[in-house]
Amino acid sequence: MSLASGGTSSAGPLGLLIVLLLGVATVLLIRNMNARLKRLPPSFEPPEQPDAPADGESPDAP
């Protein structure tokens, strides 16, 4: 059976609907990622370490 056999099919409108839905989803995902990228800090620096305990002290001793 060939594709050009002239049989009735609804692939045209259904394919258009799927392509349009994928396009809308792509636009929404791009907008969401742009908003998230704008909220990121300019640089990622490691967190500052607290001062090291003095000799003989444990960090959680009162």
For each residue, the residues with C-beta under 8 A, 3 or more apart:
1: 5
2: 5
3:
4:
5: 1 2
6:
7:
8:
9: 12
10: 13 14
11: 14 15
12: 9 15 16
13: 10 16 17
14: 10 11 17 18
15: 11 12 18 19
16: 12 13 19 20
17: 13 14 20 21
18: 14 15 21 22
19: 15 16 22 23
20: 16 17 23 24
21: 17 18 24 25
22: 18 19 25 26
23: 19 20 26 27
24: 20 21 27 28
25: 21 22 28 29
26: 22 23 29 30
27: 23 24 30 31
28: 24 25 31 32
29: 25 26 32 33
30: 26 27 33 34
31: 27 28 34 35
32: 28 29 35 36
33: 29 30 36 37
34: 30 31 37 38
35: 31 32 38 39
36: 32 33 39 40
37: 33 34 40
38: 34 35
39: 35 36
40: 36 37
41: 44
42:
43:
44: 41
45:
46:
47:
48:
49: 52
50:
51:
52: 49
53: 57 58 59
54: 57
55:
56:
57: 53 54 61
58: 53 61
59: 53
60:
61: 57 58
62:
